[in-house]
Structures are given as C-alpha cells and as structure tokens.
C-alpha cells in the first residue's frame, strides 16, 4: 500500500444525515465515503482500492441555512424498464410541475486534509504494479487533473484539491473541533447487491483529527 494526502476545500458542503427524511442536514465534517470519493474522482481503476485512514479538519465548523428549489420525485423504475425493453417510454420530468422548496443546513468555508492508502489488487491486473498506479495518481493530483470534478457531499458544491507532499510542513489541524460527534455514516456495504446496508461508526475527533484506524465500524 502507498499512502497519499490531499488538502480539499470549498465554499459549501453537505454530508447529509440519513436519519433526516426530507430536509438536508449535514454532519459536522466530511464522511469517510465522501472523502474516498475525492480520491476516486482523481484516479479509479478496477485494480486499486482506496482506504481512508485519517481526516484532519483545518477550519472551524461553520453553518449556513439555505432554502432551495428541488424536484420532488424521481423517474419511475417501471418507465425505465419499459424504455429499455421496448425502445420507447416517458422518462422526462417537468420541473415546473414537480418543484418543491426545501430547507438545508449546510457547512460553509470548509477545508480538510485527507489521508488514504492506495491498495493494489494484483488478482485483477496481474501484469501491473502498485508503483504504476501510485505514480499515476501523484502525477494527476499534482497537476490538478481528475476524471470528474470532486465535490463536497452534493455535486453543486465543487471541491478544490492539492496534493500534500510533506505533511510535517503543513499547518496543524483546527484544535477547536474536538469531542464526540455521535454516530456517523462510514460506508455502504455492497457485499449483497440486492440488499445494500449502511455501516456506521462512532466519530470521536481529537483536536481536529479523526483517526479512522482506531474506529469501530458497525453494520
């Protein structure tokens, strides 16, 4: 495995709590799955896997309340199946007829340092090496290249990122972010594709640092 560190920042972020049914209310900081998605947006291949190890909060937690117009429904699964089988069907949604206003409690002015291990799966690419993918990621991250634009929870909240080469030379985490943040979503378990299940962990942050290697994950 090879460890990498990214500094990620943005004007707004929303890591929605799943227990909130209608309104979008964010966790206090980025979730491990959202952090992993930032690395995957820069480089993802079938032969590699990203494992989040550490999250450092670089700015105080700030909130903002926003009211937005959203579409109230999704395209019917039955209509999609019909369109696939018959080559025709109604897949459109008209925003003017299906608009509703929802409030959201979002984070603002966020910045994190994300530490992740790049794991190589040789069974999926016998002729490749860990070094190949590590160099590929470092080259792309240093140039600011990505497969798709990284985002902070919601796609409209684009993220800026840079590769951190020398972690010791960086400023310390935000010490005011400290304590037990309660249960937080860790990831979705897709071992059973027909019954994906969320996994949670108790998020205890110490002086701006969330050490994921010490966390106990529960299904």
Backbone as CSV, one residue per row, in Angstrom:
resi,resn,N_x,N_y,N_z,CA_x,CA_y,CA_z,C_x,C_y,C_z
1,UNK,0.838,-1.198,0.000,0.000,0.000,0.000,0.874,1.250,0.000
2,UNK,0.325,2.313,-0.523,1.012,3.595,-0.597,0.069,4.659,-0.061
3,UNK,0.544,5.477,0.882,-0.316,6.495,1.488,-0.151,7.827,0.775
4,UNK,-1.312,8.488,0.561,-1.342,9.813,-0.042,-2.150,10.753,0.839
5,UNK,-1.876,12.046,0.674,-2.604,13.071,1.423,-3.052,14.169,0.465
6,UNK,-4.309,14.545,0.573,-4.876,15.637,-0.215,-5.428,16.705,0.713
7,UNK,-5.218,17.955,0.338,-5.928,19.051,1.008,-7.120,19.422,0.136
8,UNK,-8.296,19.411,0.731,-9.541,19.646,-0.003,-10.268,20.807,0.653
9,UNK,-10.807,21.705,-0.143,-11.529,22.862,0.407,-12.673,23.245,-0.513
10,UNK,-13.580,24.051,0.017,-14.720,24.504,-0.765,-15.533,25.532,-0.019
11,UNK,-16.389,26.225,-0.756,-17.224,27.265,-0.147,-18.378,26.677,0.651
12,UNK,-18.931,25.561,0.174,-20.056,24.931,0.856,-19.874,23.410,0.814
13,UNK,-20.536,22.722,1.753,-20.506,21.263,1.785,-21.756,20.768,2.488
14,UNK,-22.183,19.565,2.112,-23.326,18.934,2.771,-23.162,17.422,2.735
15,UNK,-22.935,16.838,3.909,-22.831,15.391,4.054,-24.077,14.947,4.813
16,UNK,-25.112,14.651,4.062,-26.462,14.534,4.598,-26.603,13.391,5.599
17,UNK,-27.210,13.702,6.730,-27.526,12.676,7.726,-28.687,11.827,7.210
18,UNK,-28.534,10.509,7.169,-29.598,9.662,6.611,-30.862,9.643,7.453
19,UNK,-30.770,10.005,8.730,-31.971,9.987,9.563,-32.907,11.153,9.266
20,UNK,-32.425,12.146,8.514,-33.269,13.271,8.123,-34.015,12.901,6.846
21,UNK,-35.330,12.817,6.918,-36.114,12.268,5.814,-36.320,13.258,4.671
22,UNK,-36.565,14.519,4.980,-36.929,15.486,3.950,-35.866,16.572,3.801
23,UNK,-35.584,17.282,4.880,-34.626,18.373,4.815,-33.196,17.833,4.844
24,UNK,-32.320,18.501,4.148,-30.911,18.118,4.129,-30.189,18.775,5.307
25,UNK,-29.685,17.963,6.201,-28.908,18.445,7.347,-27.569,17.727,7.327
26,UNK,-26.487,18.479,7.334,-25.155,17.906,7.165,-24.582,17.409,8.483
27,UNK,-23.706,16.400,8.384,-22.828,16.059,9.501,-21.879,17.233,9.752
28,UNK,-21.169,17.178,10.874,-20.247,18.260,11.228,-18.998,18.286,10.360
29,UNK,-18.657,17.179,9.744,-17.481,17.122,8.894,-17.680,16.068,7.814
30,UNK,-16.728,15.992,6.913,-16.805,15.075,5.780,-16.844,13.624,6.259
31,UNK,-17.664,12.815,5.615,-17.747,11.391,5.953,-16.638,10.625,5.232
32,UNK,-16.236,9.454,5.759,-15.183,8.671,5.083,-15.529,8.314,3.639
33,UNK,-16.778,7.985,3.364,-17.151,7.621,1.989,-17.048,8.814,1.049
34,UNK,-17.417,10.010,1.525,-17.279,11.211,0.699,-15.813,11.559,0.482
35,UNK,-14.986,11.324,1.509,-13.549,11.568,1.366,-12.938,10.606,0.356
36,UNK,-13.343,9.341,0.410,-12.840,8.358,-0.543,-13.224,8.740,-1.973
37,UNK,-14.418,9.287,-2.135,-14.884,9.669,-3.463,-14.013,10.758,-4.081
38,UNK,-13.399,11.602,-3.253,-12.491,12.620,-3.779,-11.279,11.952,-4.424
39,UNK,-10.704,10.953,-3.756,-9.564,10.229,-4.334,-9.987,9.493,-5.608
40,UNK,-11.154,8.872,-5.583,-11.614,8.123,-6.755,-11.898,9.038,-7.935
41,UNK,-12.267,10.284,-7.669,-12.524,11.212,-8.772,-11.233,11.593,-9.497
42,UNK,-10.101,11.446,-8.819,-8.809,11.717,-9.445,-8.291,10.477,-10.159
43,UNK,-8.386,9.329,-9.492,-7.948,8.079,-10.128,-8.739,6.916,-9.562
44,UNK,-9.375,6.182,-10.449,-10.023,4.929,-10.078,-9.796,3.917,-11.190
45,UNK,-9.391,2.718,-10.791,-9.216,1.595,-11.700,-9.710,0.338,-10.991
46,UNK,-10.145,-0.684,-11.738,-10.600,-1.922,-11.089,-9.541,-2.578,-10.216
47,UNK,-8.264,-2.316,-10.502,-7.182,-2.988,-9.780,-6.729,-2.246,-8.528
48,UNK,-7.378,-1.136,-8.181,-6.979,-0.401,-6.984,-8.188,-0.169,-6.088
49,UNK,-7.889,0.093,-4.827,-8.935,0.399,-3.848,-8.367,1.410,-2.858
50,UNK,-9.195,2.407,-2.511,-8.785,3.450,-1.572,-9.328,3.142,-0.183
51,UNK,-8.444,3.230,0.819,-8.823,3.020,2.207,-8.534,4.299,2.990
52,UNK,-9.588,4.933,3.506,-9.408,6.166,4.277,-8.813,5.835,5.645
53,UNK,-7.800,6.619,6.052,-7.104,6.376,7.313,-7.215,7.526,8.303
54,UNK,-7.328,8.748,7.810,-7.265,9.889,8.719,-7.894,11.102,8.052
55,UNK,-8.641,11.877,8.830,-9.235,13.129,8.355,-8.845,14.232,9.325
56,UNK,-8.289,15.312,8.800,-7.913,16.459,9.616,-8.774,17.659,9.215
57,UNK,-9.410,18.271,10.189,-10.236,19.451,9.953,-9.346,20.686,10.076
58,UNK,-9.330,21.534,9.062,-8.409,22.669,9.018,-9.069,23.994,9.346
59,UNK,-10.402,24.038,9.386,-11.100,25.288,9.690,-12.230,25.006,10.678
60,UNK,-12.613,26.006,11.469,-13.727,25.804,12.408,-15.006,25.422,11.668
61,UNK,-15.866,24.681,12.351,-17.137,24.259,11.759,-18.085,25.456,11.726
62,UNK,-18.520,25.822,10.530,-19.447,26.945,10.348,-20.655,26.446,9.570
63,UNK,-21.811,27.007,9.888,-23.059,26.551,9.288,-23.739,27.676,8.528
64,UNK,-24.574,27.282,7.578,-25.427,28.234,6.878,-26.720,27.537,6.493
65,UNK,-27.810,28.268,6.541,-29.123,27.721,6.182,-29.523,28.245,4.809
66,UNK,-29.899,27.332,3.935,-30.242,27.679,2.555,-31.563,27.027,2.185
67,UNK,-32.411,27.765,1.509,-33.667,27.211,1.000,-33.556,27.113,-0.515
68,UNK,-33.795,25.901,-1.047,-33.583,25.658,-2.471,-34.815,25.025,-3.104
69,UNK,-34.935,25.220,-4.419,-35.957,24.530,-5.195,-35.401,23.191,-5.663
70,UNK,-36.144,22.114,-5.437,-35.728,20.789,-5.851,-36.882,20.070,-6.540
71,UNK,-36.543,19.070,-7.335,-37.556,18.217,-7.949,-38.053,17.232,-6.894
72,UNK,-39.359,17.058,-6.791,-39.943,16.287,-5.694,-39.917,14.783,-5.902
73,UNK,-39.737,14.311,-7.143,-39.834,12.872,-7.400,-38.706,12.421,-8.309
74,UNK,-38.673,11.123,-8.588,-37.675,10.544,-9.486,-38.396,9.813,-10.616
75,UNK,-37.661,9.505,-11.664,-38.237,8.787,-12.797,-38.661,7.395,-12.350
76,UNK,-39.821,6.954,-12.782,-40.354,5.657,-12.401,-39.470,4.524,-12.924
77,UNK,-39.181,3.559,-12.052,-38.403,2.391,-12.464,-39.132,1.612,-13.546
78,UNK,-40.440,1.521,-13.432,-41.237,0.807,-14.437,-41.097,1.463,-15.810
79,UNK,-41.089,2.811,-15.843,-40.931,3.504,-17.120,-39.545,3.255,-17.720
80,UNK,-38.536,3.177,-16.865,-37.184,2.921,-17.357,-37.093,1.523,-17.961
81,UNK,-37.682,0.530,-17.284,-37.656,-0.843,-17.792,-38.396,-0.937,-19.122
82,UNK,-39.525,-0.253,-19.222,-40.290,-0.244,-20.472,-39.474,0.361,-21.604
83,UNK,-38.798,1.462,-21.318,-37.992,2.121,-22.343,-36.838,1.228,-22.793
84,UNK,-36.251,0.483,-21.850,-35.150,-0.407,-22.202,-35.624,-1.582,-23.040
85,UNK,-36.797,-2.125,-22.716,-37.295,-3.308,-23.412,-37.953,-2.990,-24.745
86,UNK,-38.653,-1.865,-24.806,-39.443,-1.549,-25.999,-38.846,-0.423,-26.840
87,UNK,-37.834,0.251,-26.311,-37.232,1.339,-27.061,-38.035,2.610,-27.047
88,UNK,-39.006,2.694,-26.179,-39.830,3.910,-26.063,-40.351,3.999,-24.632
89,UNK,-40.722,5.185,-24.241,-41.240,5.382,-22.890,-41.052,6.827,-22.450
90,UNK,-41.765,7.207,-21.415,-41.711,8.568,-20.904,-40.731,8.625,-19.732
91,UNK,-39.584,9.245,-19.973,-38.556,9.333,-18.943,-38.334,10.759,-18.461
92,UNK,-39.092,11.688,-18.958,-38.880,13.082,-18.604,-39.611,13.501,-17.342
93,UNK,-39.033,14.476,-16.655,-39.685,15.134,-15.520,-39.736,16.629,-15.812
94,UNK,-40.877,17.226,-15.617,-41.044,18.654,-15.866,-40.929,19.403,-14.542
95,UNK,-39.851,20.170,-14.438,-39.546,20.843,-13.184,-40.700,21.752,-12.754
96,UNK,-41.312,22.432,-13.705,-42.372,23.375,-13.360,-43.569,22.701,-12.689
97,UNK,-43.777,21.424,-13.019,-44.919,20.698,-12.450,-44.552,19.907,-11.199
98,UNK,-43.269,19.791,-10.903,-42.848,18.892,-9.824,-41.823,19.559,-8.910
99,UNK,-41.926,20.859,-8.778,-40.968,21.606,-7.976,-41.478,21.766,-6.548
100,UNK,-40.546,21.659,-5.602,-40.886,21.982,-4.219,-39.680,22.621,-3.537
101,UNK,-39.967,23.416,-2.529,-38.915,24.155,-1.838,-38.529,23.436,-0.557
102,UNK,-37.222,23.236,-0.365,-36.731,22.561,0.827,-35.613,23.370,1.475
103,UNK,-35.564,23.304,2.786,-34.504,23.977,3.526,-33.351,23.019,3.760
104,UNK,-32.154,23.553,3.871,-30.985,22.733,4.134,-30.052,23.430,5.103
105,UNK,-29.430,22.655,5.971,-28.430,23.176,6.899,-27.074,22.649,6.439
106,UNK,-26.267,23.533,5.835,-25.030,23.151,5.188,-23.820,23.686,5.950
107,UNK,-22.669,23.116,5.637,-21.397,23.656,6.116,-20.903,24.701,5.131
108,UNK,-20.151,25.671,5.628,-19.570,26.680,4.744,-18.095,26.883,5.071
109,UNK,-17.342,27.262,4.051,-15.921,27.569,4.187,-15.181,26.401,4.847
110,UNK,-15.189,25.253,4.188,-14.606,24.035,4.765,-13.234,23.748,4.151
111,UNK,-12.406,23.058,4.928,-11.107,22.601,4.442,-10.684,21.392,5.265
112,UNK,-10.149,20.385,4.587,-9.729,19.148,5.240,-8.416,18.662,4.631
113,UNK,-7.673,17.897,5.425,-6.582,17.083,4.896,-7.006,15.633,5.009
114,UNK,-6.994,14.964,3.883,-7.482,13.594,3.808,-6.315,12.646,3.553
115,UNK,-6.187,11.633,4.404,-5.119,10.645,4.269,-5.742,9.309,3.862
116,UNK,-5.217,8.705,2.808,-5.766,7.431,2.322,-4.652,6.540,1.815
117,UNK,-4.851,5.238,1.953,-3.917,4.248,1.426,-4.410,3.756,0.070
118,UNK,-3.507,3.730,-0.884,-3.791,3.152,-2.198,-3.434,1.672,-2.137
119,UNK,-4.441,0.830,-2.245,-4.234,-0.618,-2.171,-4.315,-1.221,-3.569
120,UNK,-3.332,-2.011,-3.917,-3.283,-2.658,-5.224,-3.832,-4.080,-5.108
121,UNK,-4.725,-4.456,-6.058,-5.335,-5.787,-6.084,-4.752,-6.563,-7.260
122,UNK,-3.654,-7.284,-7.049,-2.944,-7.928,-8.163,-3.777,-8.957,-8.912
123,UNK,-4.761,-9.559,-8.271,-5.581,-10.564,-8.952,-6.367,-9.954,-10.113
124,UNK,-6.631,-8.663,-10.050,-7.411,-8.010,-11.102,-6.536,-7.480,-12.234
125,UNK,-5.244,-7.360,-11.983,-4.331,-6.877,-13.022,-2.953,-7.489,-12.777
126,UNK,-2.762,-8.755,-13.134,-1.514,-9.469,-12.820,-0.266,-8.827,-13.403
127,UNK,-0.410,-8.095,-14.486,0.759,-7.523,-15.150,1.095,-6.115,-14.674
128,UNK,0.319,-5.570,-13.746,0.547,-4.225,-13.244,1.224,-4.260,-11.877
129,UNK,1.586,-3.080,-11.386,2.243,-2.967,-10.087,1.652,-1.803,-9.305
130,UNK,1.860,-1.815,-7.992,1.423,-0.698,-7.151,2.118,0.591,-7.559
131,UNK,3.395,0.497,-7.897,4.153,1.695,-8.270,3.537,2.404,-9.465
132,UNK,3.057,1.632,-10.425,2.443,2.227,-11.616,1.270,3.122,-11.235
133,UNK,0.364,2.615,-10.399,-0.820,3.381,-10.038,-0.486,4.520,-9.086
134,UNK,0.494,4.315,-8.210,0.896,5.375,-7.291,1.475,6.559,-8.054
135,UNK,2.311,6.287,-9.029,2.892,7.359,-9.832,1.825,8.046,-10.679
136,UNK,0.879,7.258,-11.162,-0.210,7.828,-11.961,-1.041,8.798,-11.126
137,UNK,-1.382,8.376,-9.896,-2.177,9.246,-9.044,-1.406,10.509,-8.665
138,UNK,-0.156,10.357,-8.263,0.636,11.514,-7.858,0.761,12.519,-9.000
139,UNK,0.961,12.026,-10.204,1.098,12.910,-11.363,-0.193,13.664,-11.626
140,UNK,-1.309,12.960,-11.571,-2.594,13.599,-11.843,-2.959,14.598,-10.739
141,UNK,-2.762,14.213,-9.476,-3.126,15.102,-8.372,-2.271,16.360,-8.364
142,UNK,-1.001,16.218,-8.679,-0.104,17.378,-8.687,-0.484,18.373,-9.769
143,UNK,-0.992,17.874,-10.892,-1.392,18.750,-11.991,-2.826,19.240,-11.868
144,UNK,-3.561,18.753,-10.860,-4.956,19.157,-10.705,-5.898,18.452,-11.655
145,UNK,-5.474,17.308,-12.191,-6.312,16.564,-13.130,-7.253,15.623,-12.387
146,UNK,-8.418,15.382,-12.973,-9.384,14.465,-12.354,-10.281,13.874,-13.436
147,UNK,-10.819,12.708,-13.136,-11.756,12.057,-14.054,-13.073,12.817,-14.071
148,UNK,-13.552,13.174,-12.896,-14.722,14.047,-12.769,-14.473,15.004,-11.616
149,UNK,-15.164,16.129,-11.623,-14.912,17.165,-10.631,-15.247,16.676,-9.225
150,UNK,-14.288,16.683,-8.301,-14.600,16.293,-6.915,-15.611,17.254,-6.308
151,UNK,-16.444,16.727,-5.426,-17.449,17.577,-4.788,-17.567,17.224,-3.315
152,UNK,-18.171,18.120,-2.566,-18.257,18.009,-1.114,-19.670,17.634,-0.691
153,UNK,-20.020,16.385,-0.921,-21.329,15.878,-0.498,-22.404,15.999,-1.549
154,UNK,-22.573,17.182,-2.120,-23.538,17.431,-3.205,-22.770,17.914,-4.431
155,UNK,-23.196,17.482,-5.594,-22.432,17.774,-6.807,-22.325,19.264,-7.095
156,UNK,-23.274,20.066,-6.611,-23.188,21.500,-6.863,-22.148,22.179,-5.992
157,UNK,-21.597,21.455,-4.997,-20.575,22.012,-4.119,-19.205,21.489,-4.553
158,UNK,-18.635,22.117,-5.565,-17.359,21.664,-6.118,-16.238,21.836,-5.103
159,UNK,-15.251,20.938,-5.185,-14.124,20.948,-4.249,-12.836,21.333,-4.977
160,UNK,-12.017,22.107,-4.295,-10.648,22.368,-4.752,-9.713,21.385,-4.042
161,UNK,-8.669,20.952,-4.716,-7.777,19.989,-4.077,-6.334,20.236,-4.501
162,UNK,-5.417,19.803,-3.648,-3.990,19.825,-3.970,-3.313,18.665,-3.258
163,UNK,-2.266,18.153,-3.865,-1.506,17.056,-3.286,-0.573,17.584,-2.207
164,UNK,-0.620,16.988,-1.031,0.274,17.358,0.072,1.451,16.402,0.054
165,UNK,2.635,16.930,-0.237,3.826,16.094,-0.330,4.523,15.935,1.020
166,UNK,4.559,17.014,1.800,5.234,16.990,3.094,4.243,17.376,4.174
167,UNK,3.647,16.373,4.792,2.622,16.634,5.798,3.183,17.398,6.989
168,UNK,4.438,17.161,7.351,5.040,17.813,8.518,5.176,19.320,8.331
169,UNK,5.227,19.770,7.085,5.398,21.195,6.819,4.070,21.948,6.772
170,UNK,2.970,21.269,6.915,1.656,21.890,6.827,1.218,22.435,8.197
171,UNK,0.317,23.409,8.220,-0.190,23.937,9.495,-0.985,22.877,10.242
172,UNK,-1.087,22.981,11.565,-1.789,21.960,12.359,-3.290,22.006,12.128
173,UNK,-4.004,20.940,12.485,-5.468,20.931,12.369,-6.115,21.959,13.298
174,UNK,-7.395,22.205,13.084,-8.167,23.141,13.891,-8.506,22.494,15.232
175,UNK,-7.832,22.920,16.289,-7.966,22.276,17.598,-9.339,22.494,18.233
176,UNK,-10.083,23.510,17.786,-11.391,23.782,18.393,-12.424,22.723,18.047
177,UNK,-12.166,21.945,16.990,-13.070,20.850,16.616,-12.646,19.630,17.414
178,UNK,-13.394,19.322,18.458,-12.958,18.296,19.393,-14.180,17.688,20.073
179,UNK,-14.136,16.381,20.322,-15.204,15.736,21.077,-15.889,14.610,20.315
180,UNK,-16.970,14.129,20.910,-17.750,13.029,20.349,-18.840,13.607,19.449
181,UNK,-18.798,13.265,18.176,-19.772,13.772,17.199,-20.939,12.825,16.994
182,UNK,-20.963,11.717,17.740,-22.056,10.758,17.609,-21.831,9.789,16.473
183,UNK,-22.889,9.068,16.113,-22.796,8.064,15.050,-22.767,8.744,13.690
184,UNK,-21.854,8.272,12.857,-21.685,8.841,11.516,-21.645,7.716,10.490
185,UNK,-22.167,8.000,9.319,-22.129,7.024,8.225,-20.686,6.783,7.803
186,UNK,-20.301,5.510,7.746,-18.954,5.151,7.307,-18.942,4.796,5.820
187,UNK,-19.860,3.919,5.415,-19.907,3.493,4.017,-21.152,2.637,3.810
188,UNK,-21.361,2.231,2.570,-22.451,1.318,2.225,-21.845,-0.032,1.865
189,UNK,-22.357,-1.088,2.491,-21.863,-2.448,2.247,-22.622,-3.052,1.072
190,UNK,-21.890,-3.301,-0.040,-22.500,-3.853,-1.252,-22.145,-5.323,-1.435
191,UNK,-21.766,-6.007,-0.362,-21.468,-7.431,-0.475,-22.685,-8.211,-0.950
192,UNK,-23.871,-7.721,-0.615,-25.121,-8.311,-1.099,-25.822,-7.254,-1.959
193,UNK,-25.610,-7.268,-3.287,-26.104,-6.188,-4.158,-27.597,-5.933,-4.041
194,UNK,-28.379,-6.969,-3.755,-29.825,-6.785,-3.660,-30.262,-6.227,-2.316
195,UNK,-29.335,-6.151,-1.380,-29.675,-5.647,-0.051,-28.499,-4.854,0.525
196,UNK,-28.148,-3.710,-0.100,-27.034,-2.908,0.425,-27.374,-2.354,1.805
197,UNK,-26.376,-2.353,2.681,-26.616,-1.935,4.055,-25.626,-0.862,4.474
198,UNK,-26.104,0.167,5.192,-25.184,1.206,5.671,-24.363,0.711,6.851
199,UNK,-23.139,1.230,6.955,-22.266,0.935,8.082,-21.945,2.254,8.798
200,UNK,-21.983,2.232,10.122,-21.779,3.441,10.911,-20.611,3.256,11.875
201,UNK,-20.089,4.382,12.361,-19.055,4.338,13.382,-19.237,5.527,14.317
202,UNK,-18.698,5.408,15.503,-18.765,6.488,16.484,-17.635,7.465,16.202
203,UNK,-17.976,8.660,15.759,-16.971,9.643,15.349,-16.480,10.421,16.566
204,UNK,-15.292,10.115,16.999,-14.660,10.837,18.106,-13.444,11.571,17.556
205,UNK,-13.503,12.877,17.570,-12.451,13.686,16.978,-11.635,14.337,18.094
206,UNK,-10.330,14.295,17.958,-9.423,14.835,18.966,-8.603,15.970,18.369
207,UNK,-8.914,17.180,18.822,-8.188,18.383,18.385,-8.073,18.445,16.863
208,UNK,-9.205,18.258,16.216,-9.274,18.398,14.765,-8.864,17.187,13.965
209,UNK,-8.607,16.046,14.623,-8.146,14.853,13.915,-9.107,13.696,14.150
210,UNK,-9.586,13.107,13.081,-10.419,11.913,13.138,-9.573,10.739,12.653
211,UNK,-9.165,9.889,13.590,-8.310,8.739,13.274,-9.191,7.541,12.957
212,UNK,-9.336,7.229,11.669,-10.246,6.163,11.255,-9.677,4.780,11.528
213,UNK,-8.393,4.671,11.740,-7.795,3.369,12.038,-8.153,2.890,13.438
214,UNK,-8.634,3.779,14.275,-8.988,3.430,15.637,-10.487,3.289,15.830
215,UNK,-11.265,3.461,14.765,-12.713,3.456,14.881,-13.291,2.046,14.711
216,UNK,-14.330,1.775,15.446,-15.049,0.501,15.339,-16.269,0.717,14.449
217,UNK,-16.326,-0.035,13.350,-17.410,0.109,12.382,-18.470,-0.956,12.654
218,UNK,-19.747,-0.527,12.618,-20.857,-1.444,12.839,-21.820,-1.384,11.664
219,UNK,-22.374,-2.563,11.328,-23.327,-2.631,10.238,-24.723,-2.259,10.686
